[in-house]
Amino acid sequence: MKQMSGFLQDERAWVDFVLSKTALILASVVVIAAIYHFAVSMEEVNHQKELDVLSTELLSYIDKAGSSTDEVNITYTFNKEHLSHFQGQHLETLISGEYVVVYANIDGRSIISAKTPAFRVYPYPPSVLYDDLRSEYGSSGTITEPIRAEHADMIGYLTSRTDKVSFNASNQVYIQKTFIYFIGDVNVEKIGYVLVYQ
């Protein structure tokens, strides 16, 4: 009992006791915060993986159309019902001549997946393509109305006309391989473009 009363009267023991309990509480807070941060990070990783799946799938359809030796039409629908982290989420797609971007805003954070197509992409329907060519070259670029222009000039013109176009991932995307016909040195030649539009 004497030892206990000596302990209770020793102020240094109380200071040590309070400091050790405070250190334990702080350590617990740090561990809990680390666990929470790890869980949030894992959730973001899962969102990113699934967004990458969506952008890769869309890009594969674009590249499949681009690799075709013939004109082809494909209708693509995002298969987000099978992606658990995006059910009920609004996904947006941006397509330009150089990138396919799928992004979502989850709890105030933007998650983005960008891919580069292997083929020339024009993110507009055929009517816009033919109107653009007709306004610049006087011909639509179809087989019946080939363009009189240099190959590089025509690609440069179409690239300059290509902006980022926003697509709603809830709607179907139309992917079409088409050819632009032009008169080269002597013969009528063609170059392929992949049109992507809604």
Number of C-alpha atoms within 10 A of each C-alpha: 6 6 8 9 9 11 13 11 11 11 11 11 13 13 11 11 12 12 12 12 12 12 12 12 12 12 12 12 12 12 12 12 12 12 12 12 12 12 12 12 12 12 13 16 13 15 20 18 14 19 25 20 17 21 21 20 15 24 20 14 16 26 20 17 23 25 14 12 11 12 14 14 14 15 13 16 13 17 13 19 10 10 15 11 18 16 11 9 11 13 20 16 20 18 25 21 24 18 16 22 25 25 21 20 13 15 6 7 9 9 17 17 19 18 16 16 22 15 17 21 27 27 26 20 16 17 10 12 19 16 15 18 20 15 10 14 15 14 19 22 23 16 14 9 15 20 26 17 14 13 16 8 10 19 14 11 13 17 16 10 12 16 15 16 16 16 20 14 19 13 11 14 18 18 28 23 25 22 18 20 23 24 17 15 10 6 8 13 16 19 13 19 22 29 23 24 19 15
